[in-house]
Amino acid sequence: MGGFTASFIMMFVIGVLLDAEHNAGWSVNLYDLSAFRVAFCIQYVVVGAGVIFLLRSRRRARRQLEEDEGISVAPLWVALSAAWQRRKA
């Protein structure tokens, strides 16, 4: 559901930025390539926020699992390192 919501937020904000750039007179043409370059930068912001919330949620879930069940889950860097080593072999 988060990816669905994020994609619609990105589409909406990109459209708003394109309209704002055109109305402010920054781009002569509504569909100018430079206007799209600026507007598409919003994707980095939305995806970055999603990654931050994902990592925050994972940390909270690890802590909760340790407290409730006594199961210790390794940090993300340990899991990625193990996966990388398996991939190399």
Secondary structure, DSSP 8 states (H G I E B T S, - for coil): -HHHHHHHHHHHHHHHHHHHHHHHTS-SSTT-HHHHHHHTTHHHHHHHHHHHHHHHHHHHHHHHHHHHH------HHHHHHHHHHHHH-
